[in-house]
Amino acid sequence: MSTKIYRVKFSTRGRVTIPALVRKKYGLKGGSKMAFEVTPSGALLLKPVATQQH
């Protein structure tokens, strides 16, 4: 799988919109939780947080 880069813009309130293609591919909906990971090289990764099933 090749790397795909999507450019996004932060709002003045620090919000960012995840592109629709990415949301659909990963099943992200309003209220989905995400985690930011900073790698040793300084890259910023955004990962979905698994929801807990009861």
C-alpha positions in Angstrom: 0.0 0.0 0.0 1.4 3.4 -0.9 1.3 6.4 1.3 -1.6 8.9 0.6 -1.3 12.4 1.8 -4.4 14.6 2.4 -3.9 18.3 3.1 -6.2 19.8 5.7 -6.5 23.2 7.3 -7.0 24.0 11.0 -9.8 26.4 11.9 -9.1 29.3 14.3 -10.5 27.1 17.1 -8.0 24.3 16.3 -10.5 22.0 14.6 -9.7 20.0 11.5 -12.0 18.2 9.1 -11.0 14.6 8.2 -11.6 14.2 4.5 -14.8 12.3 3.6 -12.9 9.5 1.8 -10.8 8.8 4.9 -13.9 8.9 7.2 -15.8 6.5 5.0 -12.8 4.1 4.6 -12.2 3.8 8.3 -15.8 4.1 9.4 -15.3 7.3 11.3 -18.5 9.2 12.4 -19.2 12.2 14.6 -18.1 11.4 18.1 -15.4 8.9 17.0 -12.3 9.2 19.1 -8.8 9.6 17.7 -5.3 9.6 19.2 -2.3 11.6 18.1 1.0 9.8 18.1 4.3 11.7 17.7 7.1 9.4 16.3 10.8 9.8 17.2 11.4 11.4 13.8 8.7 14.0 14.6 5.9 12.6 12.3 2.4 13.1 13.6 0.1 10.1 13.3 -3.6 10.2 13.8 -5.1 6.8 14.8 -8.7 5.8 15.6 -9.3 4.7 19.1 -11.2 1.4 19.4 -14.6 1.8 21.0 -15.4 -0.5 23.9 -18.3 -2.9 23.4 -20.4 -3.6 26.4 
